[in-house]
Amino acid sequence: ARSYLARKMQPNRASTFCLAAASDADLVHGQYGMPSNHSQFMGFFSTYFVLFVYLKIASNSSVSQALWKHAICLGVILAACLVGTSRFYLQYHTPSQIVWGLFIGFAVGAFWFAFTDVCLKPLFPYIATHPLCEFLMIRDCTRIPNILFFEYTMIKGEARRREQDRKSG
């Protein structure tokens, strides 16, 4: 999406001055600046991350877990804002280029989240049973709501069982 827009619109970068070395400045300013690649990635990442945390991570309705979710999502959104601010501060992009990059990233992140959840997730059980996937030990864990807790309790129980077998045997 970014390279297509850059070729079509051909917007210049924010300025001819860059805080980077002269050879880096020539390389960077020889490219088009619309939309900001960094902002686009951070828009995609933050959107996908926030949707995943709020919609896919099982909640036990505790206040601490809700606060943790809010704090981690706020941190990711803050990181996206800081990346956009740094691109403006370093004079690599104009505010318009940064906002367009964020907007495109948000849109693609939301689309990709919905696409994987609606179109690809139903295929996971079939993919995981393919002989190659079984050989590579790829498994489908989409039906387990809290995979980290499940794996932790299963491994802890197996470790206890083996310790008991070692002591009795």
C-alpha positions in Angstrom: 0.0 0.0 0.0 2.8 2.4 0.9 4.9 2.0 -2.2 1.8 2.2 -4.4 0.7 5.5 -2.7 4.3 6.9 -2.9 4.5 6.2 -6.6 1.1 7.7 -7.3 1.3 10.8 -5.2 5.1 11.4 -5.2 5.2 13.6 -2.2 8.5 15.0 -1.1 9.9 14.5 2.3 9.5 17.2 5.0 12.7 19.0 4.3 16.0 18.8 2.6 17.8 18.9 5.9 18.2 15.7 7.9 20.0 15.0 11.2 21.6 11.9 9.6 24.9 11.7 7.9 25.1 13.2 4.4 25.1 9.9 2.6 22.1 8.8 4.6 20.3 12.1 3.9 20.8 11.6 0.2 19.4 8.1 0.4 16.4 9.0 2.6 15.5 12.2 0.7 15.8 10.5 -2.6 12.7 8.5 -1.7 9.1 9.7 -1.4 7.8 10.4 2.1 4.1 9.6 1.7 2.9 7.8 3.8 5.4 7.3 6.7 6.5 3.7 6.7 7.3 3.9 10.4 3.9 5.4 11.3 2.1 2.9 9.0 3.8 -0.1 10.8 3.1 1.3 14.2 -0.6 1.9 13.2 -0.9 -1.7 12.0 0.9 -3.1 15.1 -1.0 -1.1 17.7 -4.4 -1.8 16.1 -3.8 -5.5 15.8 -2.3 -5.7 19.3 -5.2 -3.7 21.0 -7.8 -5.8 19.2 -6.0 -9.0 20.1 -5.7 -8.0 23.8 -9.3 -6.9 24.2 -11.0 -9.5 22.1 -8.8 -12.6 22.2 -7.1 -12.8 25.6 -9.5 -14.5 28.1 -10.4 -12.4 31.1 -11.0 -13.6 34.6 -12.7 -10.3 35.4 -10.2 -9.3 38.0 -9.4 -5.6 38.4 -5.7 -6.3 38.1 -6.1 -8.0 34.8 -8.3 -5.2 33.4 -5.7 -2.7 34.6 -2.9 -4.7 33.0 -4.8 -4.8 29.7 -5.5 -1.1 29.7 -1.9 -0.3 30.7 -0.2 -2.5 28.0 -2.6 -1.2 25.3 -2.0 2.4 26.4 1.8 1.7 26.2 1.5 0.4 22.6 -0.6 3.4 21.5 1.9 5.7 23.2 4.7 4.0 21.4 2.9 4.6 18.0 2.5 8.3 18.9 6.1 8.6 19.9 7.3 7.0 16.6 5.1 9.5 14.7 6.5 12.4 16.8 10.1 11.3 16.2 9.5 11.2 12.4 8.3 14.8 12.6 11.1 15.8 15.0 13.8 14.3 12.8 12.2 16.2 9.8 11.7 13.0 7.8 7.9 13.5 7.4 5.2 16.2 7.5 2.3 15.8 9.9 0.1 14.9 7.0 2.4 12.0 5.9 2.5 10.7 9.5 -1.3 10.9 9.9 -1.8 9.1 6.6 0.7 6.4 7.6 -1.1 5.9 10.9 -4.5 5.8 9.2 -3.4 3.3 6.6 -1.8 1.2 9.3 -5.0 1.3 11.4 -7.1 0.2 8.5 -4.9 -2.6 7.4 -4.4 -3.8 11.0 -8.2 -3.9 11.6 -8.7 -5.7 8.2 -6.0 -8.3 8.9 -7.4 -9.0 12.4 -10.9 -9.5 11.0 -9.6 -11.6 8.0 -7.5 -13.9 10.2 -10.4 -14.3 12.7 -13.2 -14.9 10.2 -11.5 -16.5 7.2 -8.3 -18.2 8.4 -9.2 -19.3 12.0 -11.8 -21.9 10.8 -9.0 -23.5 8.7 -6.6 -24.0 11.5 -7.9 -27.4 12.6 -7.5 -28.7 9.0 -4.1 -27.2 8.6 -2.8 -28.6 11.9 -3.9 -32.2 11.0 -1.9 -32.1 7.7 1.0 -34.7 7.9 3.7 -32.0 7.4 2.2 -29.9 10.2 2.1 -32.9 12.5 5.7 -33.7 11.6 6.7 -30.2 12.5 4.5 -30.4 15.7 2.3 -27.5 14.7 -0.8 -27.6 16.7 -4.1 -25.8 16.8 -4.7 -24.0 20.1 -7.5 -21.7 19.0 -10.1 -23.4 21.2 -8.1 -23.1 24.4 -9.0 -19.7 25.8 -5.9 -19.1 28.0 -3.1 -21.1 26.4 -0.4 -19.7 28.7 -2.3 -20.8 31.9 -3.1 -24.1 30.3 0.4 -24.9 29.3 1.7 -23.8 32.7 -0.6 -26.0 34.7 -0.1 -29.0 32.3 3.7 -28.7 32.5 3.7 -28.2 36.3 1.4 -31.3 36.7 3.7 -33.4 34.5 6.8 -32.2 36.4 5.2 -33.3 39.7 4.1 -36.6 38.3 7.7 -37.3 37.0 9.2 -36.3 40.3 6.8 -38.7 42.2 7.7 -41.5 39.7 11.4 -40.8 40.2 11.0 -41.0 44.0 8.8 -44.1 44.0 10.8 -46.0 41.3 
